């Protein structure tokens, strides 16, 4: 098929490469504009733009350019922008979405599935509609969520499964799509405020936030990311007063149980084992982590 590909992050690169390897004519890749990054503010291309350049695929930052290439179909993977109705009216499109629709429509389906303690998620190849993630489903595949899965691990598995499912779905004529059935839930984008650990919550809930990625606390007035941790039994006897957010050894007291620190990342530094951080910072028993 002659295709247009719309995507931006690293998660969209394997599907792009797989479509080319399967013999499809990817005539155009549409992605976000280059951004300035780093101290020198040099322009940085999106992962999809870099991959497209390597594959010899023309690149655009304007979705309307899809209209000029004679594409039979558009393939959307983590594009990050809504596609205007006049484009959808001219070029049918499918989207690789990382959830079992209609559960977790929206920007952060992998993270929200982990936070909700879902035991399974999956990939849906769906038609792109005017409203967000409401299109009919052409194919779907279930992926279990392990009890200690991180968002990074789960996303990698979903990308692999979704890439295979996309290639299989486009290997012949598109199957008859099925309308989404069930009560929709929405996966709103996660911001930094949400990722600040609230020590009044149970340890098993805070563990989910850590596994999502980017969880943080404050220590001596500076931000400290928690890269890896695990919930454990509380150090204080049952029924004793609990001062949440205080340190005992390598664990922080929570509203229920405690969270044992495994890997942390101080501001401006690389992630490090808790032991290395503690050897340098020398936190004391009873010292408080914010808020």
Phi, psi and omega per residue, in radians:
X1 nan 2.640 3.011
X2 -1.559 2.076 -2.958
X3 -2.116 2.659 2.816
X4 -1.888 2.454 -3.133
X5 -2.068 2.264 -3.130
X6 -2.156 2.009 -3.119
X7 -2.942 2.957 -3.083
X8 -2.358 -1.010 -2.946
X9 -1.476 -3.110 -3.136
X10 -1.021 -0.574 -3.137
X11 -1.084 -0.382 -3.137
X12 -1.536 -0.173 -3.075
X13 -1.241 -0.820 3.122
X14 -0.997 -0.740 3.075
X15 -1.088 -0.669 3.110
X16 -1.074 -0.852 -3.136
X17 -1.089 -0.691 -3.107
X18 -1.163 -0.646 3.112
X19 -1.121 -0.718 3.100
X20 -1.142 -0.771 -3.133
X21 -1.109 -0.509 3.141
X22 -1.399 -0.038 3.061
X23 1.712 0.071 3.115
X24 -1.289 2.611 3.107
X25 -1.622 1.643 3.101
X26 -1.459 1.784 -2.977
X27 -1.465 -0.350 -3.097
X28 -2.779 2.451 2.982
X29 -1.992 2.207 3.105
X30 -1.903 2.262 -3.081
X31 -2.596 3.078 3.135
X32 -1.217 2.786 3.094
X33 -1.184 2.725 3.100
X34 -1.028 2.556 3.139
X35 -2.092 2.689 3.087
X36 -1.486 2.280 -3.108
X37 -2.405 2.721 3.036
X38 1.377 3.071 -3.069
X39 -1.147 -0.603 -3.137
X40 -1.442 -0.051 -3.138
X41 0.973 0.610 3.096
X42 -1.234 2.573 3.109
X43 -1.227 2.388 -3.115
X44 -2.157 2.230 3.124
X45 -1.367 2.681 3.042
X46 -1.180 2.744 3.078
X47 -0.975 -0.643 3.123
X48 -1.174 -0.688 3.113
X49 -1.113 -0.742 3.131
X50 -1.092 -0.755 -3.136
X51 -1.182 -0.707 3.139
X52 -1.097 -0.717 3.112
X53 -1.072 -0.711 3.116
X54 -1.117 -0.610 -3.103
X55 -1.520 -0.050 -3.135
X56 1.336 0.476 -3.127
X57 -1.715 2.244 3.064
X58 -1.017 2.565 -3.070
X59 -2.160 2.465 3.060
X60 -2.373 2.747 3.018
X61 -1.891 0.098 -3.075
X62 -2.042 2.038 -3.105
X63 -1.042 -0.567 -3.116
X64 -1.073 -0.359 3.125
X65 -1.144 -0.309 3.063
X66 -1.046 -0.509 -3.055
X67 -1.210 -0.307 -2.990
X68 -1.774 0.067 -2.995
X69 -1.920 0.015 3.129
X70 1.199 0.587 -3.114
X71 -1.241 2.408 3.026
X72 -1.374 -0.485 -3.046
X73 -2.737 2.550 2.966
X74 -1.831 2.440 3.099
X75 -2.023 2.154 -3.062
X76 -1.979 2.209 3.083
X77 -2.405 1.899 3.071
X78 0.882 0.861 -3.102
X79 -1.269 -0.688 3.078
X80 1.514 0.088 3.113
X81 -2.420 2.548 3.049
X82 -1.268 2.548 3.141
X83 -1.789 2.241 -2.990
X84 -1.196 2.615 -3.070
X85 -0.987 -0.626 -3.085
X86 -1.186 -0.476 3.069
X87 -1.296 -0.783 3.127
X88 -1.097 -0.551 3.129
X89 -1.210 -0.457 -3.087
X90 -1.651 -0.580 -3.076
X91 -2.294 2.005 3.075
X92 -1.127 2.581 -3.090
X93 -2.416 2.595 3.014
X94 -2.093 2.651 -3.104
X95 -2.181 2.346 3.007
X96 -1.578 1.889 -3.050
X97 -1.976 2.337 -3.011
X98 -1.603 1.069 2.983
X99 -2.871 3.006 3.061
X100 -1.680 1.603 -3.053
X101 -1.090 2.528 0.214
X102 -1.562 0.196 3.078
X103 -1.319 2.283 3.086
X104 1.112 1.006 2.849
X105 -1.245 2.609 3.029
X106 2.011 -2.858 -2.865
X107 -1.406 -0.467 -2.989
X108 -2.283 1.010 -3.068
X109 -1.173 -0.605 -3.133
X110 -1.175 -0.836 -3.118
X111 -1.133 -0.754 -3.098
X112 -1.189 -0.588 3.077
X113 -1.102 -0.716 3.102
X114 -1.148 -0.782 -3.101
X115 -1.131 -0.522 3.132
X116 -1.470 0.017 -3.110
X117 1.048 0.573 3.038
X118 -1.086 2.516 3.120
X119 -1.641 -0.178 3.079
X120 -2.647 2.696 3.011
X121 -2.494 -2.617 3.139
X122 2.956 -2.898 -3.141
X123 -2.228 2.402 3.070
X124 -2.144 2.320 2.949
X125 -1.687 1.901 -2.978
X126 -2.158 2.717 3.016
X127 -1.295 2.464 3.127
X128 -1.462 2.235 -3.140
X129 -2.088 3.003 -3.125
X130 -1.077 -0.692 3.137
X131 -1.561 2.587 -3.009
X132 -1.017 2.079 2.985
X133 0.953 0.648 -3.128
X134 -1.870 -0.030 -3.037
X135 -1.214 2.885 3.127
X136 -1.242 2.775 -3.029
X137 -1.823 2.203 3.093
X138 -1.520 -0.624 -3.118
X139 -2.755 2.677 -3.092
X140 -2.631 2.538 3.118
X141 -2.454 2.354 -3.086
X142 -1.504 2.455 3.072
X143 -2.265 2.109 3.108
X144 -1.213 2.645 3.077
X145 -1.877 2.074 3.129
X146 -1.229 2.744 -3.092
X147 -1.131 -0.352 3.124
X148 -2.100 0.336 -3.140
X149 -1.086 2.460 2.976
X150 -1.764 2.853 3.116
X151 -1.076 -0.658 -3.141
X152 -1.106 -0.793 3.136
X153 -1.145 -0.775 -3.097
X154 -1.156 -0.718 3.133
X155 -1.093 -0.723 3.125
X156 -1.063 -0.731 3.117
X157 -1.155 -0.719 3.136
X158 -1.141 -0.664 3.100
X159 -1.098 -0.756 3.137
X160 -1.117 -0.810 3.137
X161 -1.143 -0.760 -3.115
X162 -1.140 -0.627 3.113
X163 -1.108 -0.821 3.111
X164 -1.077 -0.754 -3.103
X165 -1.155 -0.653 3.110
X166 -1.101 -0.839 -3.125
X167 -1.085 -0.738 3.106
X168 -1.079 -0.739 -3.077
X169 -1.164 -0.610 -3.106
X170 -1.614 0.086 -3.124
X171 -1.230 -0.373 3.107
X172 -2.468 -2.884 3.074
X173 -1.028 2.516 3.132
X174 -1.052 2.348 3.086
X175 -1.179 2.915 3.090
X176 -1.180 2.156 -3.113
X177 -1.310 2.742 -3.140
X178 -2.033 2.317 3.129
X179 -1.117 2.526 3.090
X180 -1.111 2.449 -3.125
X181 -2.265 2.388 3.123
X182 2.100 3.135 -3.114
X183 -1.509 2.134 -3.138
X184 -1.217 2.539 2.919
X185 -2.189 2.688 -2.995
X186 -2.069 2.351 -3.089
X187 -1.814 1.474 -3.135
X188 -1.159 2.602 3.085
X189 -1.035 2.449 -3.118
X190 -1.613 2.277 3.129
X191 -1.889 3.016 -3.038
X192 -1.108 -0.550 -3.132
X193 -1.108 -0.747 3.113
X194 -1.086 -0.545 -3.046
X195 -1.384 -0.113 3.080
X196 -1.291 2.181 -3.045
X197 -1.224 2.252 3.117
X198 -1.781 1.806 -3.003
X199 -1.165 -0.196 3.082
X200 -1.327 -0.227 3.134
X201 -1.439 2.794 3.100
X202 -1.127 2.647 -3.109
X203 -1.059 -0.634 -3.098
X204 -1.180 -0.481 3.065
X205 -1.303 -0.757 3.132
X206 -1.097 -0.597 3.094
X207 -1.037 -0.650 3.111
X208 -1.121 -0.718 3.128
X209 -1.110 -0.672 3.103
X210 -1.109 -0.749 -3.110
X211 -1.231 -0.377 3.021
X212 -1.148 -0.644 3.137
X213 1.844 2.366 3.094
X214 1.595 0.071 3.126
X215 -1.096 2.557 -3.093
X216 -2.601 2.839 3.030
X217 -2.466 3.124 3.030
X218 -2.012 2.512 3.124
X219 -2.416 2.044 -3.087
X220 0.949 0.707 3.038
X221 1.430 0.044 -3.135
X222 -2.126 2.656 -3.113
X223 -1.288 2.391 3.092
X224 -2.302 2.000 3.114
X225 -1.364 2.510 3.041
X226 -1.835 1.854 -3.058
X227 -1.462 -0.668 3.123
X228 -2.577 2.465 3.141
X229 -2.754 3.049 3.055
X230 -2.632 2.480 3.129
X231 -1.307 2.461 3.121
X232 -2.428 2.976 3.079
X233 -1.137 2.613 3.140
X234 -1.153 2.551 3.104
X235 -1.311 -0.432 -3.128
X236 -1.486 2.514 3.121
X237 -1.079 2.626 3.115
X238 -0.997 2.389 3.131
X239 1.569 -0.203 3.130
X240 -1.392 2.673 3.070
X241 -1.059 2.448 -3.100
X242 -2.004 2.173 3.061
X243 -1.783 1.633 -2.990
X244 -1.175 2.598 3.103
X245 1.485 0.169 3.141
X246 -1.816 2.672 -3.010
X247 -1.696 2.378 2.950
X248 -2.349 1.910 -3.062
X249 1.152 -2.036 3.105
X250 -1.938 0.292 -3.113
X251 -2.059 2.605 3.101
X252 -1.992 2.270 -3.106
X253 -1.233 2.390 3.127
X254 -2.130 -3.112 3.127
X255 -1.104 -0.409 3.063
X256 -2.641 1.969 -3.078
X257 1.397 -2.809 -3.134
X258 -2.508 2.828 -3.141
X259 -2.029 2.058 -3.138
X260 -1.507 2.203 -3.136
X261 -1.332 2.308 3.106
X262 -1.979 -0.933 3.138
X263 -2.379 2.328 3.124
X264 -2.283 2.924 -3.141
X265 -2.438 1.823 3.063
X266 -1.191 2.805 3.107
X267 -0.988 2.306 3.056
X268 1.329 0.128 -3.108
X269 -2.225 2.918 3.100
X270 -1.384 2.767 3.038
X271 -0.991 2.553 -3.118
X272 -2.570 2.673 3.047
X273 -1.025 2.581 3.137
X274 -0.956 -0.682 -3.106
X275 -1.039 -0.722 3.127
X276 -1.163 -0.720 3.097
X277 -1.087 -0.794 -3.106
X278 -1.138 -0.620 3.120
X279 -1.117 -0.555 3.133
X280 -1.521 -0.820 -3.074
X281 -1.417 -0.444 -3.120
X282 0.888 1.010 3.061
X283 -1.164 2.608 -3.083
X284 -1.863 2.693 3.080
X285 -1.026 2.297 -3.120
X286 1.598 -0.133 3.113
X287 -1.194 2.543 -2.996
X288 -1.733 2.476 2.979
X289 -1.856 2.378 -3.083
X290 -1.437 2.792 -0.048
X291 -1.389 nan nan
